[in-house]
Amino acid sequence: MMTGVRKKAGQDVRVLVADIGGTYVRCALASVTAETKVSLHDIRIERSASFKSLEDFIGFYMGQLAEPPEAACLALAGPIRAGKGRLTNLDWMVDAEALGRRLGLSQVLVMNDFAALAFAVLHLTDDEISPIKEGTAVRGGPVSVMGAGTGFGLTLLAPCGGSYVPVATEGGHAAFAPHGEVERQLWECLAAQGPHVSVERVLSGAGLSAIYEILSTDKGEKAKLMPREIGRRAGEDENSIAAQALTLFCNIFGAVAGDIALIHGATGGVYLGGGILRKNRTSLRQSKFTERFGAKGAMSGFAEKIPVTLIEADHAALKGAALWFAASKNAPSPRA
């Protein structure tokens, strides 16, 4: 287990926490003990499209509670500045101060969703993770936390005074670099739909669907499938187009993850989150993820030593948001 931001002993903390993405919104009441033990209660998961705004959803959730909380910590899939932000893949605006006033909350903190996930990584137990690539982590070294879902999230856990702080990034919007003919074809198809072909346009739910469509077109069976259906078909037939699409997705993920590990100098390891990889862990392990991760030319030896771990914990971002809120009451706030 890694060490999080130092926290002084004190009273337990109770807070409303939410993990807000482009497809789903998750909410819970969290209790955090002085020993950083987190328990979640009244967990609710809804489709984002069912609500007009973040305020609409939080107000709905609070209306279901017997005793409403006094404070909230919200993890959003998008950039945050000075308590304000906008979801990248959903037209929701967020203003922490205004939201607190309208909902009667004494304090509202907002942070990036993968910053929350990264903060949870600091407290994961062995049964909440599983190895994907062997390696040797350097104690106190930088850590990369990334994952694919509706979008592509990325955070750096930066060493700071013997501990870590999560530094949220928008690295998912960096340019995608194709490798080989099939990936170049993928890039060209996406470029025809919009000039900037980012990592997120490939390594996301929409990206997986695009990969499937291209591979099926090559075989004269042009079709569009949702990621869940691709995963289902891949599990039923390892020779199917769906299985090939998932394999290519995971291969590309390995190359991108290795690039990010070099950029971050992630000697402390790489952690993978997001629903797509977790639901398709078999395809991930059977792919060329590890090979592509380590194929970094002069820095191949560096990359090959970095361990890669899959986050298996349920509601990890909710726990991370609760821990970050608790830590922020007794320590300088992480840059999230």
C-alpha positions in Angstrom: 0.0 0.0 0.0 1.2 3.5 -0.9 1.3 6.5 1.4 -1.1 9.3 0.9 -1.1 13.0 2.0 -0.3 13.1 5.7 -3.4 13.7 7.8 -3.5 14.7 11.5 -5.5 12.5 13.8 -9.0 14.0 14.4 -12.7 13.3 14.3 -14.3 11.2 11.6 -15.4 12.9 8.5 -18.8 12.5 6.8 -19.3 13.8 3.3 -21.4 13.4 0.1 -19.1 12.1 -2.7 -19.9 11.8 -6.4 -18.1 10.4 -9.4 -19.5 12.2 -12.4 -18.8 11.0 -15.9 -20.2 11.4 -19.4 -22.3 8.2 -19.2 -22.9 7.5 -15.5 -23.1 9.5 -12.3 -22.3 7.7 -9.0 -23.1 9.1 -5.6 -22.7 8.0 -2.0 -22.4 9.1 1.6 -18.9 8.5 2.8 -17.4 8.2 6.3 -13.7 8.6 6.8 -12.0 7.7 10.1 -8.9 9.3 11.4 -7.1 6.2 10.3 -8.3 6.8 6.7 -10.7 3.9 6.6 -13.5 4.7 4.2 -17.1 3.3 4.3 -19.7 4.2 1.6 -23.4 4.2 2.2 -26.5 4.9 0.1 -24.7 4.3 -3.1 -26.7 5.4 -6.2 -25.8 5.0 -9.8 -27.7 6.7 -12.6 -27.3 7.5 -16.3 -26.1 11.1 -16.7 -28.6 11.7 -19.6 -31.4 11.2 -17.1 -30.6 14.6 -15.5 -30.5 18.2 -16.9 -27.5 19.3 -14.8 -25.2 18.3 -11.9 -27.3 20.4 -9.6 -30.4 18.4 -10.7 -28.7 15.1 -9.9 -27.2 16.1 -6.6 -30.5 17.6 -5.5 -32.3 14.4 -6.5 -29.8 12.3 -4.6 -30.0 14.5 -1.4 -33.8 14.2 -1.6 -33.5 10.5 -1.1 -31.6 10.8 2.2 -33.0 10.7 5.7 -30.3 13.1 6.9 -28.7 15.4 4.2 -25.0 16.0 4.5 -23.4 19.3 5.2 -20.5 19.0 2.7 -19.7 17.4 -0.7 -16.7 16.4 -2.7 -17.4 15.9 -6.4 -15.1 14.2 -8.9 -15.7 15.3 -12.5 -14.6 14.0 -15.8 -13.1 17.2 -17.0 -10.6 20.0 -16.1 -11.2 22.0 -12.9 -10.0 25.5 -12.2 -10.7 27.5 -9.0 -13.7 25.4 -8.1 -15.3 25.6 -11.6 -15.3 23.2 -14.5 -17.2 21.6 -17.3 -17.5 17.9 -18.1 -15.6 17.1 -21.3 -18.2 14.6 -22.7 -21.4 16.1 -21.2 -22.7 19.6 -21.3 -22.7 20.2 -17.6 -21.1 23.2 -16.0 -19.9 23.1 -12.4 -19.5 26.0 -9.9 -18.7 24.7 -6.4 -19.6 27.9 -4.6 -22.9 28.4 -6.4 -23.8 24.7 -6.1 -23.2 24.8 -2.3 -25.5 27.9 -1.9 -28.3 26.4 -4.0 -28.3 23.0 -2.3 -27.6 24.2 1.3 -24.2 22.7 1.6 -21.6 24.5 3.8 -18.7 23.3 1.7 -18.3 21.8 -1.8 -15.0 20.7 -3.2 -14.6 19.7 -6.9 -11.7 17.7 -8.4 -10.9 15.8 -11.5 -12.3 12.2 -11.5 -8.9 10.6 -12.2 -7.3 12.7 -9.5 -9.8 11.1 -7.2 -9.0 7.7 -8.6 -5.3 8.4 -8.1 -5.9 9.4 -4.5 -7.7 6.1 -3.9 -4.6 4.2 -5.4 -2.7 5.5 -2.4 -4.9 3.4 -0.1 -5.7 0.3 -2.2 -5.2 -3.1 -0.6 -3.8 -6.2 -2.3 -7.3 -7.7 -3.0 -8.3 -4.5 -4.8 -5.6 -4.7 -7.5 -4.3 -7.3 -9.9 -0.9 -7.3 -11.8 -0.9 -6.9 -15.6 2.8 -6.4 -16.2 5.6 -7.5 -13.8 8.2 -5.0 -12.8 9.9 -3.4 -9.8 8.4 -0.2 -8.4 10.8 2.4 -7.0 9.6 3.4 -3.6 8.6 7.1 -3.7 8.8 7.2 -7.5 6.2 9.0 -9.6 3.1 7.0 -10.4 0.9 7.2 -13.5 -2.9 6.5 -13.1 -4.9 6.3 -16.4 -8.0 4.6 -17.8 -10.6 4.4 -20.5 -14.3 4.8 -20.3 -16.5 7.4 -21.9 -13.2 9.3 -22.2 -9.5 8.8 -21.3 -8.5 9.9 -17.9 -4.9 10.6 -16.7 -3.3 11.8 -13.5 0.2 11.9 -12.2 0.9 11.0 -8.5 3.8 13.3 -7.8 6.2 12.6 -4.9 6.0 15.5 -2.3 7.8 15.5 1.0 7.8 11.8 1.5 4.2 11.5 0.4 2.2 12.0 -2.9 -0.2 14.6 -4.4 -2.4 13.8 -7.4 -1.8 16.2 -10.3 -4.7 16.0 -12.8 -3.9 16.3 -16.5 -5.8 16.4 -19.8 -3.3 14.0 -21.4 -6.1 12.1 -23.0 -6.3 14.9 -25.5 -2.7 14.6 -26.7 -2.3 13.4 -30.3 -2.6 9.7 -31.1 0.4 8.2 -32.9 -0.5 5.2 -35.0 1.7 2.2 -35.5 1.3 -0.1 -38.4 -1.2 -0.2 -41.3 -4.4 -0.9 -39.3 -3.7 1.9 -36.8 -2.9 4.3 -39.7 -6.2 3.4 -41.3 -7.9 4.0 -37.9 -6.2 7.4 -37.7 -7.3 8.3 -41.2 -10.9 7.4 -40.5 -11.0 9.4 -37.3 -9.2 12.4 -39.0 -11.9 12.5 -41.6 -14.4 13.1 -38.8 -12.4 15.8 -37.1 -8.9 17.2 -37.5 -7.4 16.4 -34.1 -7.1 12.7 -33.5 -6.5 12.4 -29.8 -5.7 9.4 -27.6 -9.2 9.7 -26.2 -10.8 9.3 -29.6 -9.1 5.9 -29.8 -8.9 4.7 -26.2 -12.5 5.2 -25.1 -15.9 3.6 -25.6 -16.4 5.5 -28.8 -12.9 4.5 -29.9 -13.4 0.8 -29.3 -16.6 1.1 -31.4 -14.7 2.8 -34.1 -12.0 0.1 -34.1 -14.7 -2.5 -34.5 -16.4 -0.7 -37.3 -13.1 -0.4 -39.3 -12.2 -4.1 -38.8 -15.7 -5.2 -39.8 -15.6 -3.0 -42.8 -12.4 -4.6 -43.9 -14.1 -8.0 -43.8 -17.1 -6.7 -45.8 -19.4 -6.7 -42.7 -19.5 -3.0 -41.8 -21.3 -2.7 -38.4 -21.4 -0.5 -35.4 -21.5 -2.0 -31.9 -21.5 -0.6 -28.4 -18.5 -1.5 -26.2 -20.5 -3.8 -24.0 -21.6 -5.9 -27.0 -18.1 -6.0 -28.3 -16.9 -7.3 -25.0 -19.7 -9.9 -24.9 -19.0 -11.2 -28.4 -15.2 -11.3 -27.8 -15.8 -13.4 -24.7 -17.9 -15.9 -26.7 -15.5 -16.3 -29.7 -11.8 -15.5 -29.5 -11.6 -15.5 -33.3 -14.4 -13.0 -33.8 -14.1 -9.4 -35.1 -15.0 -8.2 -31.7 -12.1 -10.1 -30.1 -9.8 -8.7 -32.8 -11.1 -5.2 -32.0 -10.5 -5.6 -28.3 -7.0 -7.0 -28.9 -6.1 -4.0 -31.0 -7.5 -1.6 -28.4 -5.4 -3.2 -25.7 -2.3 -3.2 -27.9 -2.7 0.5 -28.5 -3.3 1.1 -24.8 0.0 -0.6 -24.1 1.9 1.7 -26.4 0.1 4.8 -25.0 0.6 3.7 -21.4 4.3 3.2 -22.1 4.6 6.7 -23.6 2.9 8.2 -20.6 5.1 6.3 -18.2 8.2 7.8 -20.0 6.7 11.3 -19.8 5.9 11.0 -16.1 9.1 9.1 -15.3 6.7 6.6 -13.6 9.3 4.5 -11.7 6.7 4.0 -9.0 4.4 2.1 -11.4 1.4 2.5 -13.6 -2.2 1.9 -12.5 -5.0 1.2 -14.9 -8.6 2.2 -14.2 -11.8 2.7 -16.1 -14.6 0.2 -17.0 -13.4 -1.0 -20.3 -10.1 -2.6 -19.2 -11.6 -4.0 -16.0 -14.5 -5.7 -17.9 -12.2 -7.1 -20.5 -9.2 -8.0 -18.4 -8.7 -11.4 -20.2 -8.3 -9.6 -23.5 -5.9 -7.2 -21.9 -3.7 -10.0 -20.5 -3.8 -11.9 -23.8 -2.9 -8.9 -25.9 0.5 -7.3 -26.7 0.0 -4.7 -24.0 3.2 -5.6 -22.3 5.2 -5.8 -25.5 4.0 -2.5 -26.8 4.5 -0.9 -23.3 8.1 -1.7 -23.3 9.0 -1.1 -27.0 10.5 2.4 -26.4 13.7 2.3 -28.3 16.6 3.6 -26.3 14.4 3.7 -23.2 13.0 0.1 -23.6 15.1 -1.0 -20.6 13.6 1.8 -18.5 10.0 1.0 -19.5 10.4 -2.7 -19.1 11.1 -2.3 -15.4 7.9 -0.4 -14.6 5.1 -2.6 -13.1 1.5 -2.1 -14.4 -1.4 -2.8 -12.2 -5.2 -3.0 -12.8 -7.5 -1.4 -10.3 -10.2 -3.9 -9.3 -11.8 -2.0 -6.5 -15.5 -1.0 -6.7 -16.2 2.7 -6.5 -12.6 3.6 -6.1 -13.1 7.2 -7.3 -15.8 7.7 -4.7 -13.4 6.5 -2.0 -10.6 8.7 -3.4 -12.9 11.8 -3.3 -13.8 11.1 0.4 -10.1 10.6 1.3 -9.1 13.8 -0.5 -11.9 15.8 1.3 -10.7 14.4 4.6 -7.1 15.2 3.9 -7.8 18.7 2.7 -9.2 19.6 6.1 -5.8 18.9 7.7 -3.3 19.3 4.9 -2.5 21.6 1.9 -4.9 20.7 -0.9 -3.6 18.5 -3.8 -3.5 20.2 -7.2 -6.6 18.5 -8.5 
